[in-house]
Amino acid sequence: MKRLMKTAGALAVLAALHAPAPAEAGGGVTMMITPNGDAADFINTGLRIYGLAQQYKGAKKKKNLATVKQKGVNNAAALSQKGAGNHGLVYQKGKGHTATASQGGYNNALGVFQFGKNTNLDVGQYGVGQTGIVLQGGW
């Protein structure tokens, strides 16, 4: 039994040594920030200021504001909002990103930022006064 365990352990080490590195295999990292208190107020205010600036560029008054900015190729994004006073932003830079974000309720703010390649996100935020930022990077 000990010999079998040693052989299995040796095979596992050899397999790990020959496994592709993360950059070769592709991968990614996601960080979701959902602050409380003053930090939430600060981020919410920042996203609203950005939203208001975008709104007045187009000289349109809207109940909700959704902005999608994409730089790169083969990116796709959908941003859905119900309620009033919601601000959403999806920013994609790179290639092969997909993002679906939805907000329901009132006075919510959400920012999604994707960089690199091949990241995928499906996020929802519902209620009153919710704030969130999602950062994704892929390789």
C-alpha positions in Angstrom: 0.0 0.0 0.0 2.9 2.4 0.8 4.5 1.7 -2.5 1.2 2.5 -4.3 0.8 5.7 -2.4 4.4 6.7 -3.2 3.9 5.9 -6.9 0.6 7.9 -7.0 2.4 10.8 -5.3 5.3 10.7 -7.8 2.9 10.7 -10.7 1.0 13.6 -9.3 4.2 15.6 -9.0 5.3 14.8 -12.5 1.9 15.8 -13.9 2.1 19.1 -12.0 5.5 19.8 -13.5 4.2 19.2 -17.0 1.0 21.1 -16.6 0.7 24.3 -18.8 1.4 27.6 -17.1 -1.7 29.8 -16.5 -0.6 32.2 -19.3 -0.4 29.3 -21.8 -3.7 27.7 -20.6 -5.8 30.9 -20.5 -7.5 32.0 -17.4 -8.7 35.1 -15.6 -9.4 36.8 -12.3 -12.6 38.5 -11.1 -12.9 40.9 -8.2 -16.4 42.1 -7.1 -16.5 45.1 -4.8 -19.7 45.8 -2.8 -18.8 48.5 -0.3 -20.8 49.8 2.6 -21.0 53.1 4.4 -18.9 56.0 3.2 -17.0 53.9 0.6 -20.3 52.9 -1.0 -21.4 56.6 -1.0 -18.2 57.6 -2.7 -18.3 55.0 -5.4 -22.0 55.5 -6.0 -21.5 59.3 -6.3 -18.6 58.8 -8.7 -20.6 56.5 -11.0 -23.5 59.0 -10.9 -21.3 61.9 -11.8 -20.0 60.0 -14.7 -23.5 59.1 -15.7 -24.7 62.7 -15.5 -21.8 63.9 -17.6 -22.7 61.3 -20.2 -26.4 62.2 -20.0 -25.7 65.9 -20.6 -23.4 65.2 -23.5 -26.4 63.8 -25.3 -28.8 66.5 -23.9 -31.3 63.9 -22.9 -33.0 63.5 -19.6 -33.4 59.8 -18.6 -34.8 58.0 -15.6 -31.9 55.5 -15.8 -28.6 55.8 -17.5 -26.7 52.9 -19.1 -23.4 53.3 -20.8 -21.4 50.7 -22.7 -17.9 51.5 -24.0 -15.9 48.9 -25.9 -12.4 48.9 -27.3 -11.2 45.8 -29.1 -12.9 43.0 -31.1 -15.6 40.4 -30.5 -17.0 42.0 -27.3 -20.6 41.8 -26.3 -22.5 43.6 -23.6 -26.1 44.0 -22.4 -27.2 46.3 -19.6 -30.8 46.2 -18.4 -32.4 48.5 -15.8 -35.8 48.8 -14.2 -36.9 51.4 -11.7 -35.6 54.9 -11.5 -32.3 56.7 -10.8 -30.1 53.7 -11.7 -26.7 54.2 -13.3 -24.8 51.5 -15.0 -21.5 51.3 -16.9 -19.8 48.5 -18.8 -16.3 49.1 -20.1 -14.6 46.4 -22.1 -11.0 46.6 -23.5 -9.5 43.7 -25.3 -11.2 40.8 -27.1 -13.8 38.2 -26.6 -15.5 39.7 -23.5 -19.2 39.2 -22.7 -21.1 41.0 -19.9 -24.8 40.9 -18.9 -25.7 43.3 -16.1 -29.1 44.1 -14.8 -30.4 46.5 -12.1 -33.8 46.7 -10.6 -35.1 49.1 -8.0 -34.0 52.7 -7.3 -30.8 54.7 -7.0 -28.4 51.8 -7.8 -25.0 52.2 -9.3 -23.0 49.5 -11.0 -19.6 49.6 -12.8 -18.2 46.6 -14.8 -14.7 46.8 -16.2 -13.2 43.9 -18.3 -9.7 43.9 -19.6 -7.5 41.4 -21.5 -9.4 38.6 -23.3 -12.2 36.1 -22.9 -13.9 37.2 -19.6 -17.5 36.5 -19.0 -19.9 38.0 -16.5 -23.6 37.8 -15.5 -24.4 40.1 -12.6 -27.6 41.5 -11.1 -28.2 44.2 -8.5 -31.7 44.8 -7.0 -33.1 46.9 -4.3 -32.5 50.5 -3.2 -29.2 52.3 -3.1 -27.0 49.3 -4.0 -23.5 50.0 -5.2 -21.1 47.6 -6.9 -18.0 47.4 -9.1 -16.8 44.3 -10.9 -13.2 44.1 -12.2 -12.3 41.3 -14.6 -9.0 40.4 -16.3 -8.4 37.5 -18.7 -5.4 36.0 -20.5 
